[in-house]
Amino acid sequence: MKKEENNNAIVSRDALFNLLDSIQGSHENFKPTKRFYIATGINCRRWAKLVRGEISITIDELKRLCHTLNVTFTAETFERQLKLFE
């Protein structure tokens, strides 16, 4: 039996910021549009909480975010991003 992937696992805010930094230069410059919210399935209020660090993004949301931003989501890339903050 295959081990199921936990798509509801949470990811640190630093990893989210690092992803946005690699695309925009700075996560502070990233301004989501209505199309972005619809494509990712993350509403404006949840996005604000994610950016402020009040809640953590799930793996499923992160995959949709990467797909929307046209970024390849791989475990190796993501672990490399996490190591930047260690």
LINFEN-V760254 format. One line per field, one symbol per residue. ss: DSSP state (a for helix, b for strand, c for the rest). burial: + if it has 9 or more other C-alpha atoms within 8 Angstrom, else -. A space follows every 10 residues. Layout:
ss=???
burial=???
This chain:
ss=cccccccccb bcaaaaaaaa aaaaccaaac cccaaaaaaa cccaaaaaaa aaccccbbaa aaaaaaaacc ccccaaaaaa aaaccc
burial=---------- +-+-++++++ +--+-++--- -----+++-+ -+----+-++ +----++++- ++++++++-- --+----+-- ++----
